[in-house]
Amino acid sequence: MFEKKDSYTAFEKEHAVGFNYKRIYTSAMDSSTMDIVLLELLPDAQRPMVETEAYEYKYIISGQVEYVFQDQTIRLEEGDSIFFNGRLSHTPRNVGKEKALMLIVYFFENKR
């Protein structure tokens, strides 16, 4: 599978200000669906805590991001990554002065 960046599809995932998602690739597999997206997170981006029906892998391409969970906050910088169960309430927060760019891979379990 080969995709040029001009073919990435912009979409809105939640009602959030400053969250610019672009879908890179989606594939259904036997027991799950993998969805790969880019998230550009502006310095003033904000949204409430959310839950998703997926495991989530986040890789920080550029910028500084804090991932806020109910019981902890994890600071990530360029090159850092995090993997977690998206069913846990969470939200990212850009803590830098420039936009942050993240590669995100969602792993959705297909219900049988």
Buried (B, 14 or more C-beta within 10 A) or exposed (E): EEEEEEEBEEEEBEEBEBBBBBBBEEEEEEEBBBBBBBBBBBBEBEBEEEEBEBBBBBBBEBBBBBBBEEEEEBEBEBEEEBEBEBEEEBBBBBBBEEBBBBBBBBBBEEEE
